[in-house]
Amino acid sequence: MQTRPLGRSGLAVPPIVFGGNVFGWTVDEAGTFSLLDAMVDAGLNFIDTADVYSRWAPGHQGGESETLIGKWLKKTGKRGQIVLATKVGMEMAPDRKGLAPAYIRQAVEDSLKRLQTDHIDLYQAHRDDPDTPLADTLEVFADLIQAGKVRAIGASNYSAARLSEALITSERLGLPRFESVQPEYNLYTREPFESGLQALVQAQDLGVINYSALASGFLSGKYRQAADAGKSVRGAKIVEKYLDERGQRILAALDEVAEASGATPAEVALAWQIAQPGITAPIASATTQEQLSELIGAARLRLGREALDRLSQASAWKK
């Protein structure tokens, strides 16, 4: 599997990141192990998770995804083959959230324990914490890097202005900088990234691992009419958000390119993202081997200029 540099982190990663939010939520332990085995065998060795996954599920408290990944790492002994990313900052409990130094120090130990590893390759701020000075957060991240518990740091859900401020703070204080950013980005949701972050990440040579790469499954072609809302528990919200005139244009273009490429709409949607300036690797999840095969197919698919332009035009937003 061809790899790409993740910013200046020194990490070489494949063009698709496996999103670990499904582990322990919609995929049980046996399914998790099976997917991870097949993923690594295919050369996709980059996993993104978070301490908070999957706190939103009834009866869960967070840490479920990290725990299953840790069990798999211990069982297989494949830690050395994996680029492991996790995140900190979302609310785990009323008194366990944010990016204050004391909380980060405790949270990283909790994640390391659940993951059954001595280091995290990419430790990300899950979202900005305006109540904690950037310098304080960056200083504790620097301590974790110095201690060998973290190799590189990243920022998720940061605005271009706030990310720029963080980079300036790192340079001013001589601290490790955020080497990657994790924004929402896909064929439907383009404007937030392209209108600000894209130019910044290219100028600063940052890695980008974007989430919601398949727009909650919409870009797979699963939801084509209002009646499809019943196909999943999130179906109604997905149809309401994406199934408008522009969404229909995007699906039509995906179908057209997929047929010409001998690929699926999901593979084409991901391959378009992989080809976009500034994008390192989109994050996508799978709950079945069939879905995983599409992630693998997307990582290997190379779209021509005509196909890329067709998709870009169909999904264009008003500037």
MOVEN-V88867 format. One record per helix or strand of 2 or more residues. SS is the DSSP state (A for helix, B for strand). FROM is the first residue (numbers start at 1). TO is the last residue. If there is no record, write none. Layout:
# MOVEN-V88867
{{SS FROM TO} {SS FROM TO}}
This chain:
# MOVEN-V88867
{{B 3 5} {B 12 14} {B 16 19} {A 20 22} {A 29 41} {B 46 48} {A 64 76} {A 79 81} {B 83 88} {A 101 115} {B 120 125} {A 134 146} {B 150 156} {A 160 173} {B 178 182} {A 191 204} {B 207 208} {A 215 220} {A 226 231} {A 235 242} {A 245 261} {A 265 274} {B 282 284} {A 289 300} {A 305 314}}
